[in-house]
């Protein structure tokens, strides 16, 4: 398991995460809960892919987004995309930009 995935899982376990409005809307549309998203991330064995953010609102010049595709304990396949938020040199939480059902 990669160090990045360990950091993401620890942030989830320590309740250091937040959802964007987009992620909340996707979750509502797909009828998935915050617990479903947490389960899928904690069940992940790898990061599906890492992409560089192209958002004009990014806080740092090099900001990476981590895509995780995994399943809940009930077998529901989910797709999440998120990034770490830092305050100064300190990593404060994991921000979920997208959380929805995975296309299978």
N, C-alpha and C positions, 0 to 999 in steps of 0.2 A: 504494500500500500504506500502511495506517495506521501511525502511530508505535507504537501498542500491538502490532500484529502484528510489527513489526520487533523490538520489545523481547522478545516471546515467542520469536521465531526465534533471536535472539542468545542468550537464556538456554539454549535447546536446544543450539545449537552449542557453547556454552561449558560444557556439561554441568552447568548450574545448574538442575536440575529434580528432582522427586521424584514418586512415585505414591502415592496413598492406598491403603489396603487395598481399598476398594471398586473402585477402578480396576484393581488387580491381579487381583481376582476376575473382573471383567468381561472383562479381557484373556484370562485363562485359559479362561473359558467360551466366548469367541468365537475362541479359538485364534489370537490375535494377539500379536506380540512387541513388545518395547520399540522395536526398530528400525522396525517398522511404524508405530508411533505417531509416532516422530521424523520419518520420511519424510513422513507425512501432514501434520504441522504445517509442515515445511519447504516442502512443495509448495503450501500454502494461499495463495490470492491475496487473501483477505479474511476477516475475522471474521464468522461467520454471525450472531451476536447477542451482546449484552452484557446481563447481568441483574444485578440487585442481590442480594447474598446475604441470605438470611433465616435463616441458621443462627444458633442461639443461642450457638455456639462461635466466631463470628467475632472476630477480634482488633481490628478497627477499626470505628467506627460506619458508615463507608461503605466497604463491601468489594464489589468487582465480580467477577463470574465471566464468563469469555470462552469462548464456544462456537465451535469450529472444526469445520467439516465439509470434508473434503478426501480425496484419494486417495493411496495409496502408489504407488511406481514400478511395481508390478504391477497397478495399477488397483483395489485393494481400497478401498472407501469406508469411512472411519472418522469417528466422532464423538468429539470430545474436549471436556472442560470443565475449565477451570483458573483459577487466580488467582495473583497475585503475593504472595509472602511478604516482609515487610519486617522488618528488625531495626533499630529506631530509625528514622532517616531513610534508611537504606540498603536498597535492594532486593536481596534475597539470592538468591531462586530462584523458579522457576515451579512451582506445585504442581498436579498433575493430579488432579482429583477424580473424573473419569469418563473412561474410554477404552474404546470398544466399536465394533462394526460399526455403520455408519450405516444407517438404514432408508431404502431407496430406493423 
